[in-house]
Amino acid sequence: MVNTLGRAVHRMRPPGGRHLRTFTSLTAAGLGEAVLPTLSLIALVRLTGTETSGQVIFAQSVATVWFLLCDPCLENAAQRFVPIEQQRSGRGSSLFMRLIRWDVAIGVAAACVGLVAVLTARLLGSLPDEFAFMLALAIVTRGAMASYGTAGAAFALTDRLRALGVLRMRCALLSFGLSLGGLFLGGPLLYLAGQAAGALVMAVVFYLLATRGLLAELGPAVARVRMPSGMIAFTVKTSMGTSVAGISDSGILTLAGLLGGPTLVTILKIASAPGRFYANLAVPVAAMLYPRIIQATTAGAGTAPIRRDIVRTVLLLTVAGAATLTIALPTTDTVIGMAYGSQYAHIGVVAVVLLGGACVKGSVCWSNVLPLALGKPGWRLAYLSAEGAMLLGMLLAASWTTSGPFQASLCFAWGTLAVAALGTGFWIASLRRITDLGCPDHA
């Protein structure tokens, strides 16, 4: 078993061509996961209007926040501790199977609790019928997706990230086709039902392909395995960090729905789309860095290769961000007006500022995985808590001090850019200290 892991780790040093193909696959998947939902959102806004589409977005954001609060983030624990357990006892596959089964069970339990809460609220008259159905369908979708992360970790552990990109693209296409078909056939409820159906189908496919590939690589899960030392504390901190990170996205939309209603939610959702596109260029870089940093740490290679990868990443994504903003500045108003209608064209300025924040933040995309790979999730938790608090404060201040949804969204966008700049400076200034703490024997 140990020799098997050694061969897998050896393959984590692919030539440049394989790195490029993996990056291309993951980037294409990320862009597909951003572009296709945006196209379906365009159709939703045009067919149902701001009020109804805002309710759909609000229901999705509430469901997302609920599952963020319930998600133990076992995918991060799997990527860090399965290689350690495989090297120690040869039972890495047993540990992974235990983790992914826990993930599925937690997702099902969270979905059941959420559905019971929706039903209770509806019976008490707190939710109208249509919104209750929207929220229930959104909860089913997120429940089906609960184990996607841990299943994806299996692809990383077996050096199959390129195949993961292809699978994610197919998942995005299936969800797009079913949701758009449902929208045209039956309106917003069937739109959400299509997403739920696609998520359920892909959950089964993800699970089967992930587990089969990992068992073939690391051997059958034939023995029980005890929890590795430090895994529970690591998982708790990681889970809390990911839950807090959700405030920067779905939590913001949820709060916007409470403060400004469907109009503010719709504006922020539309305006954040360009930033999401750019973020999907940076996320694959972080996904590829994670196993490389873990490999360097496990092998005792010291801090030099880690810092070298990170410096290259910062330089690459700084140039990419500058190029993206140069292209977006003169075109965003026109593109949004053509896509959503002329009444939304003025949102372009909000979108550009939010895109600027995404570009600045993307230059240090490694900050999402470096503390985890080095076994220091507390750094990430502390940072994300501060960031989430500042973003919530920005939105509250914007809503209370401005006179309308557009002014509030623009004020929030500038605040987001400022927070991104502060965060980028923090991570660059802290790089040496974090790597020294994570690799103390080689500092």
N, C-alpha and C positions, 0 to 999 in steps of 0.2 A: 504493500500500500504506500509506504513511504517513497519507494522508487517511482510509483505512479505519480505521486504529487510532484516529485522532482522533475519528471518529464513535463508535467503540466506547467510548472513554474518556469522551466526552461523555455517553453513556447511563449511565455509572456514577454520574451525579448525578440519580437519579430523584426524582420527587416523593414526599412522605411515604406516599401510598397504595401506590406500588410497593414501597417499603421494607417496609411492613407486610405486603403479600402475599408478598414474598420471605421475610421472617422467619417468617410463618405456615407457608409451605410447608416450609422447612428445619426448623422446630421440630416440625411434624407428622411429618416423616421421622425426625428424631432420636428422638422419643417412640415412633414405631413400631418403630425399631431397638432400643429399650430394652424396650418393653412386650411385643412379640411373642416375643422370646427368653425373657423372664421367664415368660410363659405356657407356653412349651414346656418351660422348666426345671421349673416347677411340675408339669407332667405327668410329666416324667422322674423327679423325686424321688418323687412319689406312686406311680408304677408300678414303679420299680426299687429304691427305698430309698436310704439315705444312702451305702452302700458303693459301689454301682455308679455312681450319679450322680456321686459324688466322683471316680471313675476317669475318667468322661467329661470332667468339668470339668478335671481334671488334664491329660488328653491335649490338650484344646483350648488350655490355657494354655501347655503346652510348645511346641506348634506355633506359637502366636502369638509367643512369645519368639524362636523360631528365625527367623521371618520379620522380626521387628523388627531382629534382628542383621544380616540380609541386605538390608534395605530401604534404598536410597540416597535415599529421600524426594525423588524428582525432581519431585513435584508442587509443592513449594515453590520449587524452582529454575525451574520452568516459569512460575509466576505472577510471579516477580520478573524473569526475564531475557527471556522471550518479548516482552513489551511493549517492553523496551529494544532488542532486536534488530529488532523490527518498525519502530521509530522510526529506528534507525540505518541499516538496509539494506533494509527491506521483506521480509525473509526470516524473519519470526517463525513462520510456519507450518512452514517447513522445520526450524527448531530444535525446535518442539514435536513434530513427527512423529519426529524422531530420539530425543527423550527418551522418548516413550511406547513406542516400539519397544524401546528399551533396558530400560524397566521391565518389559515383557512377558517379554523374554528372561531377565532376572535372576530374575523370579518362577518361570519354568519351570525354570531351572537350580537354584534353591534348593529347589524341590519335588523334583526328581530326586535331589539330594544327600541331602535328608531321608529320602526313601523308601529309598534305598540304605542309609543308616545304620540305619533301622528293620529292614530285612531282615537286615542283618549282625548286629544285636543279637539278633534272633530266632533266627538260625541258631546263634549262640553260646550260646543258652539264657538270655540276660539278660532277655528279655521274654516273658511268657506270651502265648499265641496271641491271646486276646481283646483284651488291651491293645495288642498290636502292630497289630492291625487298627484299633482305635480311633485310635491315633496316626497311622497311615497315612492314614485318611480325613480326620482333622483337618488333616494336612499338605496334602492335595489341596485342601481347602476354602480354606485360607489362600493357597496358591499361585495359585488362580484369582482371589482377591481382590487380588493384588499390584498390579495396574495400576489399581485403582479410584481411588486418590488422584490419579494423573496425569490420568486421564480426567475426574475431577471438576474439575480445574484448568481444563480446556478450557471447561467451563460457566461458570466464574468469569470467564475471559478474554473470553468473548463475551456477558457479562451475561445468562446463562441460569440463574442459581442457582435460580430458582423451578422451572424444568423439572427441574433436578437433584433438588430435593426430591421431586417427583412420582416420578421414576425410582427414587430410593432407597426410597420407600415401597413401590413395586411389588416391588422386590427383597426387601424385608423380608417382604412377604406371601408371595412365592413360597417363600422359605427356610422360613418358618413352616409353610406348608401341606405342603411336602415332608418336613420333619423330623418334624412331628407325625404325618403319615401313616405314615412309616417306623417311628416309635416304636410306634404301635398295631399295625402289621402284623408287625414283626419284632424289636422291642426296640431296645436302644441302638445296635447296629451300623447298623441301617437308619435310625435317627435321624440319625446322623452322615453316612450315605450320602446322605440327602435333602438335608442342608445342602450337601454337596459338589456334588450335581447342580444345585441352585439357583445356587450360586456360579459354576459353569462357564457356565451359560446366561446369567447376567447379565453375566459378564465380556465375552462377545461383544457383547451389546447395548450396554453402556457404551462399549466401544471404538468401535463403529460410529457411534453417535450423537455421541460426543465429537469424533471426527475429522471427520466430515461437517460438523458445525456450525462447527468452527474453520476448516476449509478454505474454507467458504462465506463466512466473515466476513473472514479475513485473506488469502485468495487461495490458489492451489494451491502445493504444496511442490515446486517445479520445479528448485530449485538446491541444491547442497550449501552448508553453512554451517559456519564454524569455531566452536569453542566460545567464547562471550563471555569476556572477561577477568574473572577472579575467580569464575567459576561453579563450578569444581571445588572450590576452597577453601570456598566457601559451601555446596556440596552435602555435602562431607565433614562439616563442623561440624553441619549440619542433620540429617544422617543419624545421627550420633552422639547428638545431642540427643533425637531421636525414639526411638532404641533405649533410651536411659537412661530416657525417660519411660515406656516399657513396663514398667519395674520397678515403677512405681506401680500397675500393674493386673495384667497377666498374670504378670509376674515374681513378684509377691507371692503369687498363687495357686500358682504353681509351687513356691516356697519353702515355702508352707504345706503343700503335699502332702508335701514331703520331711520337714518337721518334725513335723507333726501328723496326717498321713494323710488319708484321704477325709473324715473328720468335720470337721476344721478347714477344709478346702477348701470343703465344702458350706456350713458356717456363714458363712464370709466371702463366699461367692458370693451367698447369700440376703440377708445383711445389707447388702451393697453396692448392692443393686438400687435403693432409694430415692435414693441419691446419684447413681446413673447416670441416673435419670429427670431429676433436677434439672440434671445436667451437660449433658443434651441440650437444655435451655433456653438454656444459656450458649454452647454451641458454635456455633450459628448466628450469634450476635452477632459472635463472632470471625471467622467465615467472611465475614461482610459487611464487617467492618472492614478485612480484609486488602487487598482491591483499593482501598478508599478511601485507606488510608495510602500504598500504592504510588503511587496517582495523585497525591496531594498531594506526595509526595517527588519524583516524576519531573517534575512541573510546577513545582517550586521554590516551592511555596506557603508554606514555612516551617513552624514548629512549632505555631502557634496553632490551625489547624483540627484537627491531630492531637490535641492536648491537649484541645480542646473535645469531640471525639467520645469520648475516653477518660473524661473526667470524667462525661459524661452516662451512659456505660455503667456506671461504678462506682455511681452513684446509683441507676440503674434496677435493677441486679441486687442491690444491697444491700437494697432494698425487697422485691424478689421473694424473696430468700433468707429474710428475716425472716417474710414471709407464709407461705412453704412450711413453715418450722419450726413456726410457730404451729398450722398445720393438722395436721402430722405427729405432734407430741408426744402428743396423747391418742388417736391412732388406729392407730399403727404396730403395736403388739402384736396388736390385734384383727385387722388386715388380714393380717399374716403368719400368724397362727394359722388363719384361715379359708382362706388360700391353700395353705399347705404342711402343715397339720395342727397340732393343739394342742401336740404335742411340740416344735414350733419357735417357739411364741409368745414364749418368753422371749428370743429373739434380737432382739426389737424394740428393746431398749435399745441394743444394738450398732448396729443400723440407724440409730437416731436420731442417735447420736454421729457415725457416718460421714456421714450426711446433713448434719449441722452442718459437718463439714469440707468437704464438697462445696459448700455454700452460701458459706462463707467464701472458698474458692478461686475459686468462680465469679465473685465480684465483681471479680476482676482477670483475667477470661478473656482479655482483650486481651494479656496477657503472653505468650501462646503465639504471637502473630503479630507483635507490634510489633517485636521485635528482628530478625525475618526481613525484614519489610517495609522496615526501615531499613538492611538490609545488615549487621547486627551479630549473626549467629547465635552468636558466642562467648558473649555474655551469656546467651542461653537455655541453651546447653550447660552452662555453669558452674553455673547455677541448678539445672537438672534433675539434674545429677550430685550436687549437694549434697542435693537433695530425695530422690533415689533412695537415697542412702547412709543418710540418716536414717530413711527408711521401712523399709529392710531391717534396720537396727539396732533399730528399734522392734519389728519382728516377732520377731527373734532374742531380744531381751530378754524379750518377752512369753512366748515359748515356754519359755524357760529358767527363768523366775522364777514361773510360775503352775502350778496343779495340774491343769488340764484345758483342752480346746479352747474352751469357752465363756469361761473366765476369760482365756485367751490372746487371744481375739478382742476382748473388751472392753478389755483393756489396750492392744492395738494400735489400736483405734478412738480412744481418748483421745490416743494418741501422734500419730495421723494428724491429728486436730483441731489439736493444738499445732503441728505442722509447717505446716498450712495457714495458721494465724494468722501464724506467722513469715514465710512466703512472701508473704502479702498485704502485710504491713508493708514488706517489702523492695521489692516492685515499686512501691508507692505512693511510697516515699521515693526511689526511683531514677528515677522517671518523667522529671523535668526533665533529668537527666544523660543518659539514653538518647536522648531526642528531640534534645537539643543536639548529641550526637555524630553522630546520624543525619542531621541537617540543619545542618551547621556553618555554612553560608553565611547561615543565617537565624536563628541562635540569638539 
